[in-house]
């Protein structure tokens, strides 16, 4: 059932919004939120991005007393959601929950974007998207990265990715570059079909999230041989990182992420207020349980961390994706 506001309610909220817009920045932050908050999620319902958008959104609602509504606007690697949010009022009532692809890689993957990732958004909170372990089929005679590389040198090897231009695509090319291999990258539309083929042996390896790969690992049809970034994964403590196994290419040190952003022009005080709420929410029991389920080791970080991360790793990601020599869409 759709409940339509009365004319009196429309006028009341419109008057309140107009009054708030004239307040100085600290007062705007103090008055926020004055109405329901919309979080536009750039990816489909039920996926990792959506699950965290709803969990953190519920926490914000509990703390502020205002409803938080998550709307899924999937398509064009998050560009549809980004275009909608960039045009919203910078008052903290319309936000976007998205991933690294929308904020960084799309600059290389598309000839033209309906938004500017660098200029259209206020960076609120960064969250680890989780380690993306490389997993091989059970019939590949290797227990670690060194043995897999040796196998790939002497055999025709295909490695699945969950999409052209994705981190898993970067990982394949990183291995080829680091060890002089000629593995073929096989691109899928998402992780599910990729892990099905890794489990059956249609492709010899794949790289993706722990949660999506869990069935392959639990059935014994696949085993993890390496994880990116310099820290081992809590869910796979016996699996060495690429770095400690000799793969020091920058491709194995970058970090994928999920994030909350708002339209550019949001007062700094409001960005900090939201940022603090996200950090607090990451410590809640509900979100800690979700993190454990998905094998993600870090919860939401604040806006200062996010800005530093983008300044340091953004250019690295751009170079890695350019190195894939993909024709922009």
Secondary structure, 3 states (H helix, E strand, C coil): CCCCCCHHHHHHHHHHHHHHHCCCHHHHHHHCCCCCEEEEECCCCCCHHHHHHHHHHHHHHHHHCCCEEEEECCCHHHHHHHHHHHCCCCCCCEEEEEEHHHHHHHHHHCCCCCCCCCCCEEEEEEEECCCCCEEEECCCCCCCHHHHHHHHHHCCCEEEECCCCCHHHHHHHHHHHHHCCCCEEEECCCHHHHHHHHHHCCCCEEECCHHHHHHHHHCCCEEEEEECCCCCECCECCCCECHHHCCCCHHHCCCCEEEEEEECCCCHHHHHHHHHHHHHHHCCHHHHHHHHHHCCCCCEECHHHHHHHHHHHHHHHHHHHHCCCCCCC
